[in-house]
């Protein structure tokens, strides 16, 4: 299992070197960096939906633990956990509900989804494949953005880790989300302030924050443009009345975390 997450981290940091920089900053502070969870995005098409992306993790012993709905972003999501391995990262997978969008939007997406063979989606290593649809169009990217920033991002980046997450619970010096956020800002990295810099409260048992996505140069059919890639998240979990740390997710928090990859004019 560690081999899988090492491969995902390598793919993630090659595209998003800022995450490696931040990770190394914590290491320089003699902190232990534990990954709370990773996240993936997909469409609800039967060839590539949540169930398809989850297969790789289910084979490793992961189990479904939570289901979530994001009405305004038209998303379904689940999270998985490994019952037998302490500190195994949680896996969060979301999918865009295509039927809830305009006919024109659906036609654009379906055209691209059907432009490659079903064998591509059936590959057990789909989560590593990124954009399988070829060089994107900047015009198409902008059209998709009008209805869904999530879809526009997915059109560009495809099947890959959307973010890793530092577990604040495993940190010593930076043991609160406020300390972590200040450390990140002092290191000159920009935070996602959608819905506030800190998403959630101790009373809800989960607080999260994140950097804004890395801005990278990408080649489109019309030329090279700057677009958002991935981001780095930070999460702290609190114990419930029984003393057990909350292990799920809060939809209201995640709803604003999604905004980390929004296009910035």
C-alpha positions as CSV (number, residue, x, y, z in Angstrom):
1,X,0.0,0.0,0.0
2,X,2.8,2.4,0.8
3,X,4.2,1.9,-2.7
4,X,0.9,3.1,-4.1
5,X,0.8,6.3,-2.0
6,X,4.5,6.9,-2.7
7,X,3.7,6.8,-6.5
8,X,0.7,9.1,-6.0
9,X,2.8,11.6,-4.0
10,X,5.5,11.6,-6.7
11,X,3.0,12.3,-9.5
12,X,1.3,15.0,-7.3
13,X,4.5,16.8,-6.4
14,X,6.0,16.7,-9.9
15,X,3.0,18.8,-11.1
16,X,2.7,20.7,-7.8
17,X,6.2,21.3,-6.4
18,X,4.9,23.8,-3.8
19,X,3.4,20.8,-1.9
20,X,6.9,19.3,-1.7
21,X,8.3,22.6,-0.5
22,X,5.7,22.9,2.2
23,X,6.2,19.3,3.3
24,X,9.9,19.9,3.6
25,X,9.3,23.0,5.6
26,X,7.5,20.9,8.2
27,X,10.3,18.3,8.1
28,X,12.9,21.1,8.7
29,X,10.8,22.0,11.8
30,X,11.3,18.4,13.0
31,X,7.7,17.6,12.5
32,X,6.2,14.2,11.5
33,X,4.1,14.7,8.3
34,X,1.3,12.2,8.3
35,X,-1.2,12.1,5.4
36,X,-4.8,12.4,6.6
37,X,-6.4,11.8,3.2
38,X,-6.0,12.0,-0.5
39,X,-8.8,13.0,-2.9
40,X,-9.8,12.2,-6.5
41,X,-12.4,13.6,-8.9
42,X,-14.4,11.9,-11.6
43,X,-17.6,11.9,-13.6
44,X,-20.7,9.8,-12.7
45,X,-20.4,7.9,-16.0
46,X,-20.5,4.1,-15.3
47,X,-17.1,3.7,-17.0
48,X,-15.3,5.9,-14.6
49,X,-17.5,6.7,-11.6
50,X,-16.7,6.5,-7.9
51,X,-17.0,2.7,-7.9
52,X,-14.4,2.4,-10.7
53,X,-11.9,4.6,-8.9
54,X,-12.5,2.9,-5.6
55,X,-11.6,-0.5,-6.9
56,X,-7.8,0.0,-6.5
57,X,-8.3,0.8,-2.8
58,X,-10.9,-1.9,-2.1
59,X,-8.4,-4.5,-3.4
60,X,-6.0,-3.2,-0.8
61,X,-8.5,-3.8,2.0
62,X,-10.2,-0.4,2.2
63,X,-13.9,-0.1,3.0
64,X,-16.6,2.5,2.3
65,X,-17.3,4.6,5.4
66,X,-19.2,7.7,4.5
67,X,-21.4,9.2,1.7
68,X,-21.8,12.9,1.0
69,X,-23.9,15.1,-1.3
70,X,-23.0,18.6,-2.6
71,X,-26.2,20.1,-4.0
72,X,-24.8,23.4,-5.3
73,X,-21.8,21.7,-7.0
74,X,-23.8,18.8,-8.2
75,X,-21.5,16.2,-6.7
76,X,-21.8,12.8,-4.9
77,X,-18.8,11.7,-2.8
78,X,-17.7,8.9,-0.6
79,X,-14.7,8.3,1.7
80,X,-12.9,5.0,2.4
81,X,-10.8,3.8,5.3
82,X,-8.5,0.9,5.9
83,X,-9.7,-0.9,9.0
84,X,-6.5,-2.8,9.7
85,X,-3.8,-0.2,9.3
86,X,-3.3,2.6,11.8
87,X,-2.7,6.0,10.1
88,X,-3.6,4.6,6.7
89,X,-4.7,7.7,4.7
90,X,-8.4,8.0,4.1
91,X,-9.5,8.2,0.5
92,X,-12.1,10.7,-0.6
93,X,-13.6,10.3,-4.1
94,X,-16.2,12.6,-5.6
95,X,-18.1,12.5,-8.9
96,X,-19.9,15.1,-11.0
97,X,-23.6,14.4,-11.7
98,X,-23.8,15.1,-15.4
99,X,-27.6,14.8,-15.7
100,X,-27.9,18.0,-13.6
101,X,-26.2,20.2,-16.2
102,X,-27.3,21.8,-19.5
103,X,-27.6,19.7,-22.6
104,X,-24.7,21.6,-24.2
105,X,-22.5,21.0,-21.2
106,X,-23.3,17.3,-21.2
107,X,-22.7,17.0,-25.0
108,X,-19.2,18.5,-24.5
109,X,-18.3,16.1,-21.7
110,X,-19.8,13.0,-23.4
111,X,-17.9,13.7,-26.5
112,X,-14.6,13.7,-24.7
113,X,-15.5,10.7,-22.5
114,X,-16.3,8.7,-25.6
115,X,-13.2,9.8,-27.5
116,X,-11.1,7.0,-26.0
117,X,-11.8,3.2,-25.7
118,X,-13.5,1.6,-22.7
119,X,-10.2,-0.2,-22.1
120,X,-8.6,3.0,-20.9
121,X,-11.2,3.3,-18.1
122,X,-11.0,-0.4,-17.3
123,X,-7.2,-0.1,-16.6
124,X,-6.5,-0.9,-12.9
125,X,-4.1,2.0,-12.9
126,X,-6.6,4.6,-14.1
127,X,-6.0,6.8,-11.0
128,X,-2.5,7.4,-12.3
129,X,-3.4,8.2,-15.9
130,X,-4.3,11.9,-15.7
131,X,-5.9,13.4,-18.8
132,X,-6.6,10.6,-21.1
133,X,-8.5,12.7,-23.7
134,X,-5.6,14.4,-25.4
135,X,-4.5,18.1,-25.6
136,X,-7.3,20.2,-24.2
137,X,-9.0,23.3,-25.8
138,X,-8.8,26.5,-23.9
139,X,-12.2,27.5,-25.4
140,X,-13.7,24.3,-24.1
141,X,-12.1,24.8,-20.7
142,X,-13.7,28.3,-20.4
143,X,-17.1,27.0,-21.6
144,X,-17.1,24.3,-18.9
145,X,-16.1,26.8,-16.2
146,X,-19.4,28.7,-16.8
147,X,-21.3,25.8,-15.3
148,X,-18.7,24.0,-13.2
149,X,-15.2,24.8,-12.1
150,X,-14.9,21.2,-11.0
151,X,-15.7,19.9,-14.5
152,X,-13.2,22.4,-16.0
153,X,-10.5,21.2,-13.7
154,X,-11.3,17.5,-14.4
155,X,-11.3,18.1,-18.2
156,X,-7.7,19.4,-17.9
157,X,-6.2,17.0,-15.3
158,X,-8.3,13.9,-15.5
159,X,-7.6,11.0,-13.2
160,X,-5.0,12.0,-10.6
161,X,-4.7,12.9,-7.0
162,X,-6.4,16.3,-6.4
163,X,-4.7,16.9,-3.1
164,X,-2.9,15.4,-0.2
165,X,-3.6,16.5,3.4
166,X,-1.3,17.1,6.4
167,X,-2.7,15.7,9.6
168,X,-2.3,18.5,12.2
169,X,-3.0,15.8,14.9
170,X,0.4,14.4,14.2
171,X,2.2,17.7,14.5
172,X,3.9,18.9,17.7
173,X,4.9,22.5,17.4
174,X,2.2,23.4,15.0
175,X,-0.6,21.7,16.9
176,X,-3.5,24.0,16.0
177,X,-4.9,24.9,12.6
178,X,-4.3,28.6,13.4
179,X,-0.5,27.9,13.9
180,X,-0.4,25.8,10.7
181,X,-2.1,28.5,8.6
182,X,0.2,31.2,10.0
183,X,3.3,29.1,9.3
184,X,2.1,28.6,5.7
185,X,1.4,32.3,5.2
186,X,4.7,33.3,6.8
187,X,6.3,31.0,4.2
188,X,4.6,33.1,1.5
189,X,2.0,30.6,0.3
190,X,-1.5,31.8,-0.4
191,X,-4.4,30.2,1.5
192,X,-7.9,29.5,0.1
193,X,-10.2,31.9,1.9
194,X,-13.5,30.7,0.4
195,X,-15.9,30.4,3.3
196,X,-13.2,31.7,5.6
197,X,-9.6,30.6,5.9
198,X,-10.6,27.9,8.4
199,X,-13.5,25.6,7.4
200,X,-15.3,23.9,10.3
201,X,-15.2,24.2,14.1
202,X,-14.0,22.1,17.0
203,X,-17.7,21.5,17.9
204,X,-18.2,19.9,14.4
205,X,-15.1,17.8,15.2
206,X,-13.2,18.7,12.1
207,X,-11.4,21.8,10.9
208,X,-9.7,22.2,7.5
209,X,-7.8,24.7,5.5
210,X,-5.9,24.6,2.2
211,X,-3.5,26.5,0.0
212,X,-4.8,27.8,-3.3
213,X,-3.9,25.6,-6.2
214,X,-0.6,25.7,-7.9
215,X,-0.7,27.8,-11.1
216,X,1.0,25.9,-14.0
217,X,1.5,26.5,-17.7
218,X,-0.4,24.0,-19.8
219,X,-0.4,23.5,-23.6
220,X,-3.7,23.9,-25.2
221,X,-4.7,23.6,-28.9
222,X,-4.8,27.4,-29.0
223,X,-1.4,27.9,-27.2
224,X,0.0,27.9,-23.7
225,X,-2.1,29.3,-20.8
226,X,-1.8,29.4,-17.1
227,X,-4.3,27.3,-15.2
228,X,-4.9,25.9,-11.7
229,X,-3.5,22.5,-10.8
230,X,-3.6,20.9,-7.3
231,X,-3.4,22.2,-3.7
232,X,-2.3,21.1,-0.3
233,X,-4.7,20.7,2.6
234,X,-4.4,20.7,6.4
235,X,-6.9,19.0,8.7
236,X,-7.3,18.6,12.5
237,X,-9.7,16.1,14.0
238,X,-11.3,16.3,17.4
239,X,-12.5,13.6,19.8
240,X,-16.2,12.9,20.1
241,X,-18.0,12.3,23.5
242,X,-16.5,8.8,23.7
243,X,-13.0,10.1,23.2
244,X,-12.6,8.7,19.7
245,X,-11.3,11.0,17.0
246,X,-13.9,11.9,14.4
247,X,-12.8,10.1,11.2
248,X,-15.4,11.3,8.6
249,X,-15.8,14.5,6.6
250,X,-18.1,17.5,6.8
251,X,-19.9,18.4,3.6
252,X,-20.0,22.1,4.4
253,X,-16.2,22.1,4.9
254,X,-15.4,20.1,1.8
255,X,-17.7,22.3,-0.3
256,X,-15.4,25.2,0.2
257,X,-12.2,23.1,0.0
258,X,-13.3,22.3,-3.6
259,X,-12.9,26.0,-4.4
260,X,-9.1,25.7,-4.0
261,X,-8.8,24.8,-7.7
262,X,-11.1,27.5,-9.0
263,X,-9.6,29.5,-11.9
264,X,-8.2,32.8,-10.9
265,X,-8.6,35.6,-13.4
